[in-house]
Amino acid sequence: MDFSVLLATLGKSSTDFAPENKLVKRICQLSEGFKDNANDMTHSLYHIASKNELDEKCFQDILDLIKKLEEEMGKQ
């Protein structure tokens, strides 16, 4: 599945994550920076992301928000 399709589907389904729908929308917003070349980078044997590349895209922030979403959804 194409990453942009995954993001679009998640964004459209954000209301299903109530009351954490704003958190899901923020994850989608931050992830937008990856959508254009995520598939190419994922399936490339030659591209290894550098720390600067990941930092520029707020990758750790995205992971932290996903973890928070997982924790909040586990409480429900």
PDB file of N, CA, C and O in Angstrom:
ATOM      1  N   MET A   1       0.841  -1.178   0.000  1.00  0.00           N
ATOM      2  CA  MET A   1       0.000   0.000   0.000  1.00  0.00           C
ATOM      3  C   MET A   1       0.885   1.240   0.000  1.00  0.00           C
ATOM      4  O   MET A   1       1.883   1.299   0.719  1.00  0.00           O
ATOM      5  N   ASP A   2       0.530   2.188  -0.777  1.00  0.00           N
ATOM      6  CA  ASP A   2       1.248   3.444  -0.863  1.00  0.00           C
ATOM      7  C   ASP A   2       1.070   4.229   0.440  1.00  0.00           C
ATOM      8  O   ASP A   2      -0.032   4.285   0.985  1.00  0.00           O
ATOM      9  N   PHE A   3       2.148   4.834   0.938  1.00  0.00           N
ATOM     10  CA  PHE A   3       2.109   5.557   2.199  1.00  0.00           C
ATOM     11  C   PHE A   3       1.117   6.713   2.163  1.00  0.00           C
ATOM     12  O   PHE A   3       0.456   6.990   3.164  1.00  0.00           O
ATOM     13  N   SER A   4       1.004   7.392   1.022  1.00  0.00           N
ATOM     14  CA  SER A   4       0.062   8.512   0.930  1.00  0.00           C
ATOM     15  C   SER A   4      -1.382   8.024   1.060  1.00  0.00           C
ATOM     16  O   SER A   4      -2.227   8.734   1.607  1.00  0.00           O
ATOM     17  N   VAL A   5      -1.670   6.823   0.563  1.00  0.00           N
ATOM     18  CA  VAL A   5      -3.007   6.244   0.704  1.00  0.00           C
ATOM     19  C   VAL A   5      -3.268   5.913   2.176  1.00  0.00           C
ATOM     20  O   VAL A   5      -4.360   6.152   2.691  1.00  0.00           O
ATOM     21  N   LEU A   6      -2.269   5.371   2.832  1.00  0.00           N
ATOM     22  CA  LEU A   6      -2.392   5.055   4.262  1.00  0.00           C
ATOM     23  C   LEU A   6      -2.677   6.319   5.069  1.00  0.00           C
ATOM     24  O   LEU A   6      -3.557   6.319   5.931  1.00  0.00           O
ATOM     25  N   LEU A   7      -1.940   7.393   4.796  1.00  0.00           N
ATOM     26  CA  LEU A   7      -2.158   8.659   5.500  1.00  0.00           C
ATOM     27  C   LEU A   7      -3.549   9.220   5.232  1.00  0.00           C
ATOM     28  O   LEU A   7      -4.227   9.684   6.149  1.00  0.00           O
ATOM     29  N   ALA A   8      -3.969   9.176   3.976  1.00  0.00           N
ATOM     30  CA  ALA A   8      -5.295   9.692   3.625  1.00  0.00           C
ATOM     31  C   ALA A   8      -6.390   8.909   4.335  1.00  0.00           C
ATOM     32  O   ALA A   8      -7.348   9.495   4.838  1.00  0.00           O
ATOM     33  N   THR A   9      -6.255   7.606   4.378  1.00  0.00           N
ATOM     34  CA  THR A   9      -7.239   6.760   5.041  1.00  0.00           C
ATOM     35  C   THR A   9      -7.274   7.038   6.540  1.00  0.00           C
ATOM     36  O   THR A   9      -8.347   7.127   7.137  1.00  0.00           O
ATOM     37  N   LEU A  10      -6.103   7.174   7.138  1.00  0.00           N
ATOM     38  CA  LEU A  10      -6.039   7.480   8.570  1.00  0.00           C
ATOM     39  C   LEU A  10      -6.669   8.840   8.852  1.00  0.00           C
ATOM     40  O   LEU A  10      -7.428   8.990   9.809  1.00  0.00           O
ATOM     41  N   GLY A  11      -6.355   9.826   8.020  1.00  0.00           N
ATOM     42  CA  GLY A  11      -6.935  11.158   8.196  1.00  0.00           C
ATOM     43  C   GLY A  11      -8.450  11.149   8.107  1.00  0.00           C
ATOM     44  O   GLY A  11      -9.125  11.799   8.905  1.00  0.00           O
ATOM     45  N   LYS A  12      -8.983  10.420   7.146  1.00  0.00           N
ATOM     46  CA  LYS A  12     -10.438  10.323   6.980  1.00  0.00           C
ATOM     47  C   LYS A  12     -11.095   9.582   8.140  1.00  0.00           C
ATOM     48  O   LYS A  12     -12.267   9.805   8.443  1.00  0.00           O
ATOM     49  N   SER A  13     -10.333   8.701   8.786  1.00  0.00           N
ATOM     50  CA  SER A  13     -10.863   7.898   9.888  1.00  0.00           C
ATOM     51  C   SER A  13     -10.599   8.522  11.255  1.00  0.00           C
ATOM     52  O   SER A  13     -10.893   7.912  12.282  1.00  0.00           O
ATOM     53  N   SER A  14     -10.053   9.718  11.272  1.00  0.00           N
ATOM     54  CA  SER A  14      -9.648  10.319  12.551  1.00  0.00           C
ATOM     55  C   SER A  14     -10.811  10.447  13.534  1.00  0.00           C
ATOM     56  O   SER A  14     -10.604  10.371  14.746  1.00  0.00           O
ATOM     57  N   THR A  15     -12.033  10.640  13.027  1.00  0.00           N
ATOM     58  CA  THR A  15     -13.180  10.753  13.932  1.00  0.00           C
ATOM     59  C   THR A  15     -13.458   9.440  14.660  1.00  0.00           C
ATOM     60  O   THR A  15     -14.088   9.439  15.718  1.00  0.00           O
ATOM     61  N   ASP A  16     -12.995   8.331  14.104  1.00  0.00           N
ATOM     62  CA  ASP A  16     -13.166   7.031  14.755  1.00  0.00           C
ATOM     63  C   ASP A  16     -12.312   6.909  16.013  1.00  0.00           C
ATOM     64  O   ASP A  16     -12.519   6.008  16.826  1.00  0.00           O
ATOM     65  N   PHE A  17     -11.360   7.812  16.168  1.00  0.00           N
ATOM     66  CA  PHE A  17     -10.445   7.761  17.308  1.00  0.00           C
ATOM     67  C   PHE A  17     -10.847   8.727  18.421  1.00  0.00           C
ATOM     68  O   PHE A  17     -10.038   9.040  19.295  1.00  0.00           O
ATOM     69  N   ALA A  18     -12.090   9.199  18.391  1.00  0.00           N
ATOM     70  CA  ALA A  18     -12.558  10.139  19.419  1.00  0.00           C
ATOM     71  C   ALA A  18     -12.349   9.525  20.787  1.00  0.00           C
ATOM     72  O   ALA A  18     -12.617   8.334  20.951  1.00  0.00           O
ATOM     73  N   PRO A  19     -11.899  10.248  21.749  1.00  0.00           N
ATOM     74  CA  PRO A  19     -11.628  11.684  21.790  1.00  0.00           C
ATOM     75  C   PRO A  19     -10.197  12.048  21.359  1.00  0.00           C
ATOM     76  O   PRO A  19      -9.773  13.189  21.546  1.00  0.00           O
ATOM     77  N   GLU A  20      -9.468  11.114  20.799  1.00  0.00           N
ATOM     78  CA  GLU A  20      -8.071  11.366  20.412  1.00  0.00           C
ATOM     79  C   GLU A  20      -7.929  11.751  18.943  1.00  0.00           C
ATOM     80  O   GLU A  20      -6.844  11.624  18.376  1.00  0.00           O
ATOM     81  N   ASN A  21      -9.006  12.216  18.323  1.00  0.00           N
ATOM     82  CA  ASN A  21      -8.956  12.514  16.891  1.00  0.00           C
ATOM     83  C   ASN A  21      -7.979  13.647  16.563  1.00  0.00           C
ATOM     84  O   ASN A  21      -7.386  13.642  15.485  1.00  0.00           O
ATOM     85  N   LYS A  22      -7.799  14.605  17.455  1.00  0.00           N
ATOM     86  CA  LYS A  22      -6.825  15.670  17.205  1.00  0.00           C
ATOM     87  C   LYS A  22      -5.405  15.119  17.192  1.00  0.00           C
ATOM     88  O   LYS A  22      -4.558  15.583  16.428  1.00  0.00           O
ATOM     89  N   LEU A  23      -5.154  14.138  18.033  1.00  0.00           N
ATOM     90  CA  LEU A  23      -3.852  13.480  18.072  1.00  0.00           C
ATOM     91  C   LEU A  23      -3.584  12.759  16.753  1.00  0.00           C
ATOM     92  O   LEU A  23      -2.476  12.829  16.222  1.00  0.00           O
ATOM     93  N   VAL A  24      -4.579  12.078  16.232  1.00  0.00           N
ATOM     94  CA  VAL A  24      -4.441  11.378  14.954  1.00  0.00           C
ATOM     95  C   VAL A  24      -4.201  12.381  13.827  1.00  0.00           C
ATOM     96  O   VAL A  24      -3.361  12.145  12.958  1.00  0.00           O
ATOM     97  N   LYS A  25      -4.921  13.481  13.833  1.00  0.00           N
ATOM     98  CA  LYS A  25      -4.722  14.510  12.808  1.00  0.00           C
ATOM     99  C   LYS A  25      -3.311  15.076  12.863  1.00  0.00           C
ATOM    100  O   LYS A  25      -2.709  15.337  11.821  1.00  0.00           O
ATOM    101  N   ARG A  26      -2.773  15.269  14.066  1.00  0.00           N
ATOM    102  CA  ARG A  26      -1.410  15.791  14.214  1.00  0.00           C
ATOM    103  C   ARG A  26      -0.394  14.783  13.684  1.00  0.00           C
ATOM    104  O   ARG A  26       0.575  15.169  13.031  1.00  0.00           O
ATOM    105  N   ILE A  27      -0.602  13.513  13.955  1.00  0.00           N
ATOM    106  CA  ILE A  27       0.281  12.468  13.423  1.00  0.00           C
ATOM    107  C   ILE A  27       0.277  12.530  11.894  1.00  0.00           C
ATOM    108  O   ILE A  27       1.328  12.434  11.261  1.00  0.00           O
ATOM    109  N   CYS A  28      -0.893  12.690  11.315  1.00  0.00           N
ATOM    110  CA  CYS A  28      -1.007  12.775   9.857  1.00  0.00           C
ATOM    111  C   CYS A  28      -0.292  14.016   9.324  1.00  0.00           C
ATOM    112  O   CYS A  28       0.398  13.948   8.307  1.00  0.00           O
ATOM    113  N   GLN A  29      -0.454  15.145  10.007  1.00  0.00           N
ATOM    114  CA  GLN A  29       0.199  16.381   9.569  1.00  0.00           C
ATOM    115  C   GLN A  29       1.719  16.226   9.562  1.00  0.00           C
ATOM    116  O   GLN A  29       2.380  16.583   8.587  1.00  0.00           O
ATOM    117  N   LEU A  30       2.265  15.696  10.646  1.00  0.00           N
ATOM    118  CA  LEU A  30       3.714  15.525  10.725  1.00  0.00           C
ATOM    119  C   LEU A  30       4.220  14.506   9.714  1.00  0.00           C
ATOM    120  O   LEU A  30       5.330  14.634   9.197  1.00  0.00           O
ATOM    121  N   SER A  31       3.415  13.509   9.439  1.00  0.00           N
ATOM    122  CA  SER A  31       3.815  12.443   8.517  1.00  0.00           C
ATOM    123  C   SER A  31       3.777  12.869   7.064  1.00  0.00           C
ATOM    124  O   SER A  31       4.352  12.198   6.207  1.00  0.00           O
ATOM    125  N   GLU A  32       3.109  13.970   6.774  1.00  0.00           N
ATOM    126  CA  GLU A  32       3.024  14.467   5.402  1.00  0.00           C
ATOM    127  C   GLU A  32       4.407  14.641   4.773  1.00  0.00           C
ATOM    128  O   GLU A  32       4.571  14.443   3.569  1.00  0.00           O
ATOM    129  N   GLY A  33       5.390  15.008   5.578  1.00  0.00           N
ATOM    130  CA  GLY A  33       6.737  15.214   5.066  1.00  0.00           C
ATOM    131  C   GLY A  33       7.377  13.957   4.502  1.00  0.00           C
ATOM    132  O   GLY A  33       8.350  14.034   3.752  1.00  0.00           O
ATOM    133  N   PHE A  34       6.839  12.810   4.855  1.00  0.00           N
ATOM    134  CA  PHE A  34       7.384  11.543   4.379  1.00  0.00           C
ATOM    135  C   PHE A  34       6.650  10.992   3.163  1.00  0.00           C
ATOM    136  O   PHE A  34       7.177  10.128   2.462  1.00  0.00           O
ATOM    137  N   LYS A  35       5.448  11.477   2.905  1.00  0.00           N
ATOM    138  CA  LYS A  35       4.587  10.794   1.933  1.00  0.00           C
ATOM    139  C   LYS A  35       5.124  10.782   0.512  1.00  0.00           C
ATOM    140  O   LYS A  35       4.883   9.829  -0.229  1.00  0.00           O
ATOM    141  N   ASP A  36       5.844  11.821   0.121  1.00  0.00           N
ATOM    142  CA  ASP A  36       6.297  11.881  -1.265  1.00  0.00           C
ATOM    143  C   ASP A  36       7.353  10.847  -1.615  1.00  0.00           C
ATOM    144  O   ASP A  36       7.364  10.323  -2.729  1.00  0.00           O
ATOM    145  N   ASN A  37       8.228  10.554  -0.688  1.00  0.00           N
ATOM    146  CA  ASN A  37       9.295   9.608  -1.025  1.00  0.00           C
ATOM    147  C   ASN A  37       9.419   8.442  -0.050  1.00  0.00           C
ATOM    148  O   ASN A  37      10.415   7.719  -0.080  1.00  0.00           O
ATOM    149  N   ALA A  38       8.430   8.251   0.807  1.00  0.00           N
ATOM    150  CA  ALA A  38       8.504   7.169   1.789  1.00  0.00           C
ATOM    151  C   ALA A  38       8.587   5.792   1.135  1.00  0.00           C
ATOM    152  O   ALA A  38       9.384   4.952   1.554  1.00  0.00           O
ATOM    153  N   ASN A  39       7.781   5.561   0.125  1.00  0.00           N
ATOM    154  CA  ASN A  39       7.796   4.251  -0.521  1.00  0.00           C
ATOM    155  C   ASN A  39       9.136   3.983  -1.193  1.00  0.00           C
ATOM    156  O   ASN A  39       9.679   2.883  -1.094  1.00  0.00           O
ATOM    157  N   ASP A  40       9.661   4.983  -1.873  1.00  0.00           N
ATOM    158  CA  ASP A  40      10.952   4.806  -2.537  1.00  0.00           C
ATOM    159  C   ASP A  40      12.047   4.509  -1.523  1.00  0.00           C
ATOM    160  O   ASP A  40      12.872   3.618  -1.729  1.00  0.00           O
ATOM    161  N   MET A  41      12.050   5.257  -0.432  1.00  0.00           N
ATOM    162  CA  MET A  41      13.086   5.053   0.583  1.00  0.00           C
ATOM    163  C   MET A  41      12.914   3.706   1.288  1.00  0.00           C
ATOM    164  O   MET A  41      13.899   3.043   1.613  1.00  0.00           O
ATOM    165  N   THR A  42      11.671   3.305   1.522  1.00  0.00           N
ATOM    166  CA  THR A  42      11.409   2.047   2.221  1.00  0.00           C
ATOM    167  C   THR A  42      11.907   0.847   1.427  1.00  0.00           C
ATOM    168  O   THR A  42      12.447  -0.100   1.998  1.00  0.00           O
ATOM    169  N   HIS A  43      11.725   0.888   0.121  1.00  0.00           N
ATOM    170  CA  HIS A  43      12.064  -0.255  -0.718  1.00  0.00           C
ATOM    171  C   HIS A  43      13.429  -0.126  -1.390  1.00  0.00           C
ATOM    172  O   HIS A  43      13.780  -0.931  -2.252  1.00  0.00           O
ATOM    173  N   SER A  44      14.182   0.869  -1.001  1.00  0.00           N
ATOM    174  CA  SER A  44      15.492   1.072  -1.600  1.00  0.00           C
ATOM    175  C   SER A  44      16.569   0.330  -0.811  1.00  0.00           C
ATOM    176  O   SER A  44      16.597   0.365   0.419  1.00  0.00           O
ATOM    177  N   LEU A  45      17.438  -0.329  -1.537  1.00  0.00           N
ATOM    178  CA  LEU A  45      18.583  -0.974  -0.900  1.00  0.00           C
ATOM    179  C   LEU A  45      19.735   0.007  -0.729  1.00  0.00           C
ATOM    180  O   LEU A  45      20.744  -0.304  -0.097  1.00  0.00           O
ATOM    181  N   TYR A  46      19.569   1.196  -1.303  1.00  0.00           N
ATOM    182  CA  TYR A  46      20.678   2.135  -1.355  1.00  0.00           C
ATOM    183  C   TYR A  46      20.470   3.374  -0.502  1.00  0.00           C
ATOM    184  O   TYR A  46      21.401   4.160  -0.329  1.00  0.00           O
ATOM    185  N   HIS A  47      19.285   3.565   0.028  1.00  0.00           N
ATOM    186  CA  HIS A  47      19.023   4.771   0.811  1.00  0.00           C
ATOM    187  C   HIS A  47      18.917   4.419   2.288  1.00  0.00           C
ATOM    188  O   HIS A  47      18.028   3.674   2.701  1.00  0.00           O
ATOM    189  N   ILE A  48      19.812   4.953   3.054  1.00  0.00           N
ATOM    190  CA  ILE A  48      19.755   4.819   4.505  1.00  0.00           C
ATOM    191  C   ILE A  48      19.589   6.236   5.043  1.00  0.00           C
ATOM    192  O   ILE A  48      20.441   7.097   4.825  1.00  0.00           O
ATOM    193  N   ALA A  49      18.493   6.467   5.742  1.00  0.00           N
ATOM    194  CA  ALA A  49      18.201   7.811   6.237  1.00  0.00           C
ATOM    195  C   ALA A  49      19.240   8.225   7.262  1.00  0.00           C
ATOM    196  O   ALA A  49      19.652   7.440   8.116  1.00  0.00           O
ATOM    197  N   SER A  50      19.649   9.468   7.154  1.00  0.00           N
ATOM    198  CA  SER A  50      20.601  10.018   8.121  1.00  0.00           C
ATOM    199  C   SER A  50      19.832  10.595   9.305  1.00  0.00           C
ATOM    200  O   SER A  50      18.624  10.814   9.220  1.00  0.00           O
ATOM    201  N   LYS A  51      20.521  10.834  10.383  1.00  0.00           N
ATOM    202  CA  LYS A  51      19.904  11.427  11.566  1.00  0.00           C
ATOM    203  C   LYS A  51      19.330  12.795  11.216  1.00  0.00           C
ATOM    204  O   LYS A  51      18.226  13.129  11.646  1.00  0.00           O
ATOM    205  N   ASN A  52      20.061  13.587  10.445  1.00  0.00           N
ATOM    206  CA  ASN A  52      19.562  14.909  10.058  1.00  0.00           C
ATOM    207  C   ASN A  52      18.271  14.815   9.251  1.00  0.00           C
ATOM    208  O   ASN A  52      17.355  15.617   9.434  1.00  0.00           O
ATOM    209  N   GLU A  53      18.206  13.833   8.361  1.00  0.00           N
ATOM    210  CA  GLU A  53      16.999  13.630   7.559  1.00  0.00           C
ATOM    211  C   GLU A  53      15.794  13.344   8.450  1.00  0.00           C
ATOM    212  O   GLU A  53      14.712  13.897   8.256  1.00  0.00           O
ATOM    213  N   LEU A  54      16.005  12.478   9.417  1.00  0.00           N
ATOM    214  CA  LEU A  54      14.919  12.121  10.325  1.00  0.00           C
ATOM    215  C   LEU A  54      14.557  13.278  11.240  1.00  0.00           C
ATOM    216  O   LEU A  54      13.379  13.518  11.506  1.00  0.00           O
ATOM    217  N   ASP A  55      15.559  13.992  11.721  1.00  0.00           N
ATOM    218  CA  ASP A  55      15.307  15.133  12.597  1.00  0.00           C
ATOM    219  C   ASP A  55      14.523  16.226  11.878  1.00  0.00           C
ATOM    220  O   ASP A  55      13.630  16.839  12.463  1.00  0.00           O
ATOM    221  N   GLU A  56      14.852  16.470  10.616  1.00  0.00           N
ATOM    222  CA  GLU A  56      14.152  17.495   9.830  1.00  0.00           C
ATOM    223  C   GLU A  56      12.672  17.173   9.680  1.00  0.00           C
ATOM    224  O   GLU A  56      11.847  18.081   9.578  1.00  0.00           O
ATOM    225  N   LYS A  57      12.337  15.913   9.667  1.00  0.00           N
ATOM    226  CA  LYS A  57      10.952  15.485   9.469  1.00  0.00           C
ATOM    227  C   LYS A  57      10.231  15.230  10.789  1.00  0.00           C
ATOM    228  O   LYS A  57       9.089  14.770  10.786  1.00  0.00           O
ATOM    229  N   CYS A  58      10.883  15.524  11.923  1.00  0.00           N
ATOM    230  CA  CYS A  58      10.275  15.343  13.257  1.00  0.00           C
ATOM    231  C   CYS A  58       9.870  13.887  13.494  1.00  0.00           C
ATOM    232  O   CYS A  58       8.829  13.613  14.093  1.00  0.00           O
ATOM    233  N   PHE A  59      10.694  12.970  13.024  1.00  0.00           N
ATOM    234  CA  PHE A  59      10.363  11.545  13.108  1.00  0.00           C
ATOM    235  C   PHE A  59      10.129  11.095  14.542  1.00  0.00           C
ATOM    236  O   PHE A  59       9.185  10.354  14.813  1.00  0.00           O
ATOM    237  N   GLN A  60      10.985  11.538  15.467  1.00  0.00           N
ATOM    238  CA  GLN A  60      10.813  11.126  16.867  1.00  0.00           C
ATOM    239  C   GLN A  60       9.497  11.660  17.423  1.00  0.00           C
ATOM    240  O   GLN A  60       8.835  10.977  18.204  1.00  0.00           O
ATOM    241  N   ASP A  61       9.114  12.861  17.034  1.00  0.00           N
ATOM    242  CA  ASP A  61       7.832  13.419  17.480  1.00  0.00           C
ATOM    243  C   ASP A  61       6.670  12.558  17.002  1.00  0.00           C
ATOM    244  O   ASP A  61       5.717  12.318  17.744  1.00  0.00           O
ATOM    245  N   ILE A  62       6.756  12.098  15.768  1.00  0.00           N
ATOM    246  CA  ILE A  62       5.707  11.229  15.224  1.00  0.00           C
ATOM    247  C   ILE A  62       5.621   9.939  16.034  1.00  0.00           C
ATOM    248  O   ILE A  62       4.529   9.498  16.393  1.00  0.00           O
ATOM    249  N   LEU A  63       6.768   9.338  16.321  1.00  0.00           N
ATOM    250  CA  LEU A  63       6.780   8.099  17.116  1.00  0.00           C
ATOM    251  C   LEU A  63       6.215   8.332  18.512  1.00  0.00           C
ATOM    252  O   LEU A  63       5.473   7.499  19.033  1.00  0.00           O
ATOM    253  N   ASP A  64       6.568   9.470  19.119  1.00  0.00           N
ATOM    254  CA  ASP A  64       6.058   9.785  20.453  1.00  0.00           C
ATOM    255  C   ASP A  64       4.536   9.957  20.438  1.00  0.00           C
ATOM    256  O   ASP A  64       3.849   9.512  21.358  1.00  0.00           O
ATOM    257  N   LEU A  65       4.017  10.600  19.399  1.00  0.00           N
ATOM    258  CA  LEU A  65       2.567  10.772  19.300  1.00  0.00           C
ATOM    259  C   LEU A  65       1.852   9.450  19.060  1.00  0.00           C
ATOM    260  O   LEU A  65       0.769   9.222  19.597  1.00  0.00           O
ATOM    261  N   ILE A  66       2.449   8.585  18.261  1.00  0.00           N
ATOM    262  CA  ILE A  66       1.864   7.253  18.040  1.00  0.00           C
ATOM    263  C   ILE A  66       1.839   6.473  19.347  1.00  0.00           C
ATOM    264  O   ILE A  66       0.859   5.789  19.643  1.00  0.00           O
ATOM    265  N   LYS A  67       2.898   6.569  20.121  1.00  0.00           N
ATOM    266  CA  LYS A  67       2.947   5.890  21.425  1.00  0.00           C
ATOM    267  C   LYS A  67       1.864   6.441  22.345  1.00  0.00           C
ATOM    268  O   LYS A  67       1.182   5.679  23.031  1.00  0.00           O
ATOM    269  N   LYS A  68       1.703   7.762  22.361  1.00  0.00           N
ATOM    270  CA  LYS A  68       0.671   8.376  23.192  1.00  0.00           C
ATOM    271  C   LYS A  68      -0.719   7.920  22.756  1.00  0.00           C
ATOM    272  O   LYS A  68      -1.571   7.624  23.593  1.00  0.00           O
ATOM    273  N   LEU A  69      -0.944   7.866  21.444  1.00  0.00           N
ATOM    274  CA  LEU A  69      -2.229   7.388  20.934  1.00  0.00           C
ATOM    275  C   LEU A  69      -2.491   5.954  21.374  1.00  0.00           C
ATOM    276  O   LEU A  69      -3.595   5.612  21.798  1.00  0.00           O
ATOM    277  N   GLU A  70      -1.474   5.132  21.268  1.00  0.00           N
ATOM    278  CA  GLU A  70      -1.612   3.735  21.686  1.00  0.00           C
ATOM    279  C   GLU A  70      -1.963   3.649  23.174  1.00  0.00           C
ATOM    280  O   GLU A  70      -2.831   2.867  23.563  1.00  0.00           O
ATOM    281  N   GLU A  71      -1.302   4.437  23.990  1.00  0.00           N
ATOM    282  CA  GLU A  71      -1.580   4.429  25.433  1.00  0.00           C
ATOM    283  C   GLU A  71      -2.994   4.908  25.723  1.00  0.00           C
ATOM    284  O   GLU A  71      -3.701   4.309  26.533  1.00  0.00           O
ATOM    285  N   GLU A  72      -3.412   5.999  25.057  1.00  0.00           N
ATOM    286  CA  GLU A  72      -4.751   6.540  25.293  1.00  0.00           C
ATOM    287  C   GLU A  72      -5.840   5.572  24.815  1.00  0.00           C
ATOM    288  O   GLU A  72      -6.867   5.419  25.477  1.00  0.00           O
ATOM    289  N   MET A  73      -5.622   4.933  23.690  1.00  0.00           N
ATOM    290  CA  MET A  73      -6.609   3.991  23.170  1.00  0.00           C
ATOM    291  C   MET A  73      -6.682   2.755  24.054  1.00  0.00           C
ATOM    292  O   MET A  73      -7.735   2.127  24.160  1.00  0.00           O
ATOM    293  N   GLY A  74      -5.565   2.401  24.691  1.00  0.00           N
ATOM    294  CA  GLY A  74      -5.554   1.243  25.597  1.00  0.00           C
ATOM    295  C   GLY A  74      -6.368   1.483  26.860  1.00  0.00           C
ATOM    296  O   GLY A  74      -6.817   0.531  27.498  1.00  0.00           O
ATOM    297  N   LYS A  75      -6.561   2.747  27.227  1.00  0.00           N
ATOM    298  CA  LYS A  75      -7.342   3.092  28.427  1.00  0.00           C
ATOM    299  C   LYS A  75      -8.836   2.971  28.192  1.00  0.00           C
ATOM    300  O   LYS A  75      -9.617   2.855  29.137  1.00  0.00           O
ATOM    301  N   GLN A  76      -9.227   2.999  26.928  1.00  0.00           N
ATOM    302  CA  GLN A  76     -10.673   3.001  26.602  1.00  0.00           C
ATOM    303  C   GLN A  76     -11.253   1.622  26.577  1.00  0.00           C
ATOM    304  O   GLN A  76     -12.446   1.458  26.321  1.00  0.00           O
TER     305      GLN A  76
END
